[in-house]
Amino acid sequence: DRVVGICVLASLLMAALGGCWFPLEVVPEGMKTLAHCVPSGWALEGLHRLITFGDGFTSVLKPTAVLAGFGLAATAAAARWFRV
């Protein structure tokens, strides 16, 4: 039960920091920088570039690469800490 609570809290915090609750275009520059510390910030940047701003496929290559890096880091950390 505790793990579920911690995961929900972490998800809500990352969603808020990443811009899922409000557009990052309306926040100060420091908040935009903080949003790039969580995966949801990068995912929403790529999504906004495609849908909101109408940019092309090449504009989402950097956010996609960063998200892949987050995924690899999480997989490596899980493999190290959760070995059975």
C-alpha positions in Angstrom: 0.0 0.0 0.0 2.8 2.4 0.8 4.5 1.8 -2.6 1.2 2.6 -4.4 0.9 5.9 -2.4 4.5 6.9 -3.2 4.1 6.1 -6.9 0.8 8.2 -7.1 2.5 11.1 -5.3 5.5 10.9 -7.6 3.3 10.7 -10.7 1.3 13.8 -9.6 4.4 15.7 -8.8 6.1 14.9 -12.1 2.9 15.8 -14.0 2.7 19.1 -12.3 6.4 19.9 -12.8 6.3 18.7 -16.4 3.4 20.9 -17.5 0.6 18.3 -17.7 -1.7 20.6 -15.6 -0.9 23.9 -17.3 1.0 25.0 -20.3 4.7 25.7 -19.8 4.4 28.8 -22.0 2.8 30.7 -19.1 5.4 29.9 -16.4 8.7 31.7 -15.6 11.9 30.5 -17.3 13.1 28.8 -14.1 10.0 26.6 -14.1 10.6 25.7 -17.7 14.1 24.6 -16.8 12.8 22.5 -13.8 10.3 20.9 -16.2 13.1 19.4 -18.2 14.3 17.5 -15.1 11.3 15.1 -15.4 10.2 12.9 -18.3 6.8 14.4 -18.6 8.4 17.8 -19.4 10.2 16.3 -22.4 7.2 14.3 -23.5 5.0 17.4 -23.5 7.6 19.5 -25.3 7.7 17.1 -28.2 3.9 16.9 -28.2 3.5 20.6 -28.2 6.0 21.0 -31.0 4.0 18.6 -33.2 0.5 19.5 -32.4 0.4 23.1 -31.0 3.2 24.7 -33.0 3.0 22.5 -36.2 6.7 21.7 -36.3 8.0 18.8 -38.3 9.3 15.4 -37.3 12.9 16.5 -36.7 11.7 18.9 -33.9 10.9 15.9 -31.7 14.1 14.0 -32.2 15.8 15.7 -29.1 12.8 15.1 -26.8 12.6 11.5 -28.0 16.3 10.9 -27.4 16.1 12.4 -23.9 13.0 10.2 -23.1 15.0 7.2 -24.3 17.8 8.2 -22.0 15.4 8.4 -19.0 14.1 5.0 -19.9 17.6 3.5 -20.1 18.5 5.1 -16.8 15.4 3.8 -15.1 16.0 0.3 -16.5 19.6 0.3 -15.4 18.6 1.5 -11.9 15.9 -1.2 -11.6 18.3 -3.9 -12.8 20.8 -2.9 -10.2 18.5 -2.3 -7.2 15.8 -4.9 -7.7 17.9 -8.0 -8.5 16.4 -11.1 -7.0 
